[in-house]
Amino acid sequence: MGFTEMKGVFRKEIREARRDGRLSLILFASTLVLLVAYLFSFSSQPIVAVVEEDGEFPRLSSLSEAVKLRYFVATEKEALEMLRNGKVAAVVCFKSHGVEIFAENSYTGLEAVKAIYSKLSEKIKTTYIPSKSNLSYLLVLGVIGQGIALLLASTAISREKEEGTLEMLLSSKLPVFDFISAKFFAVSILSIIAVSIGAVILILTISPVYQNYTYLTRVYAEILLLEFLVIMASAGVGLIFSVALSRDEGILAAMIFLLANVILSFHSFYPFYLVKNIAIFSYFLPLLQAKIAFGLVEIEGANILSNLLMLILYTLISILIALIIFKKREKSFVGGVNP
Amino acid sequence: MSEEVIEVRDLSISYGNFVAVKGFSFNLKKGEILGLFGSHSSGKTSVLRAIMGLVDYEGEVTCSASTIGYMPQKISLYANLTVEENLRFFALINRVEDKIRDERVRELLNSLDLENLKTSLVKRLGYGIKRRLMFAASIIHDPEVLVLDEPLSNLDSPTRERIWEIIERLKEMGRGILLATSNIEDAERCGRVVLIKDGVKIAEIEPERVKEERILLKPFKFEKAMAALDEFGFRYIVSEDGIEVFVDNASIAIPDLLEMMRRRGIEVERTDIRRLGLEEVVSEILG
């Protein structure tokens, strides 16, 4: 393994990508898609859950007029679970000793609720409870990143094969490991840069303001780490497609893989709940791993180490598979009847 | 200077059911230019790819050189890199040391007249320039053996001449050069030429010595004349014009041949001398 050679291939990849008009267009378009997705995720209306504890509903009609009142549940625990899962943005609890509200500080309906319940201000619990309604949109980062990584990686080697440069590479002294590793790092870093631009714009401009910045930093750091690992795992899978298939077939396989990730990962649709047998396979999708970890990130003290390890393992195994396939097929890449 | 750097024995290459090369053997020595001559799809590229370890094969390929330069037939350059970046990249993957890399790149840019184009992106260059750059890339690491697949095809005369000058200089420096070509002019400049047809070695000739002379006999009795030639071990072919007898020196051989015919009682209507160039010899051999 030669670090110099690996670095050389990496630099070559970055240079080529920088000058590739189509790729620049894809990166630009995906950043736009990201920003649009973020804007949409912030346009949703907050929903309030009300707990019936002692059967007292003072001025409930006024409350439903002031805010978007959606659910009525029996226990505080259940309501807080809904808040944690991002189903609601705030919880109003009617208790014998008064009214309590659980909400994020960013909850915009707080003033309206205060106006109705004068004593509320004394009872407000300002404990920060992050909700999926604010975090789950970050999964879009993962989808875009995964899409870019898959697209780049799935053509990384087949492109060299079809353009004839692989023949020169294979006849040189460049070790296959260096070649594959450099491709992997180049694809991963390009995709991470593309996603990071969107993430930085998001965090600096339209992200909601939280009081607890330390907590927020941890949440964002963990989410970005997950996104980056999803990208790296996807780059590994893309390389397998690129080694095993032609350029067009590789792109098709990559898109199918991306679609499977998206369908099985978004909370609006859980097909694996219906078909139990495929549930186990779903956990081998990088985006779903991230999604599972997202559910833990928002809970303070929860550990996402196993998900991170799973994604790292996924990445290493996919690179290894790509290497094995490459070595096995090395002698057939440039063969065939000469035109 | 006769040390073998590449030895190929009984080489066979198949792609599925298609046999591209069968039982092919030859060797390449230090300081020689060996031509591999054949028409398109005759199996030349497959032979070269086997030497470079790019295809599966049966048989034996031995290479004693520590470095080999290879120039594929197809343009194999990075279109989005500049001329200089391509050269530097190929220098790097062929492990040209840092301290001599700059000098080597500069030297090749100059000798192949690419200096003015070094910052141009390859995708904006013409075919001839790309071939020159590919040739430069194949020798960037100063290899002991150079394997070239149709390096001069479709190039203009000045470019061909420039590349030939470098090839000949490399030969003088003791490098072994294997050059696959379908161009007879290129084959004529090689020390030895292996003829390949349908993946089979047909002959091995030395262009300098291959220029053949034949005596064209037109006897009154063809059968008797052929029997006499067979008896004396002459090699000949029968053509529309008569019997063409292969000899080393026609001027010297004619009187002896006529005397032999006269003794057998064979009258010869006419004799003539035919001198054949490499192209005619090769086209006759390859059919």
Interface residues (C-beta under 8 A of the other chain):
Chain A: G2 T4 E5 G8 V9 K12 R15 E16 R19 D20 E163 G164 T165 E167 M168 L169 L170 S171 S172 K173 L174 K331 S332 F333 V334 G335 G336 V337 N338 P339
Chain B: Y15 F18 A20 H40 S41 K44 T45 S46 R49 M52 G53 L54 V55 D56 I68 Y70 P72 Q73 K74 I75 S76 L77 Y78 A79 N80 L81 E85 F89 F90 L92 I93 N94 R95 L121 A137
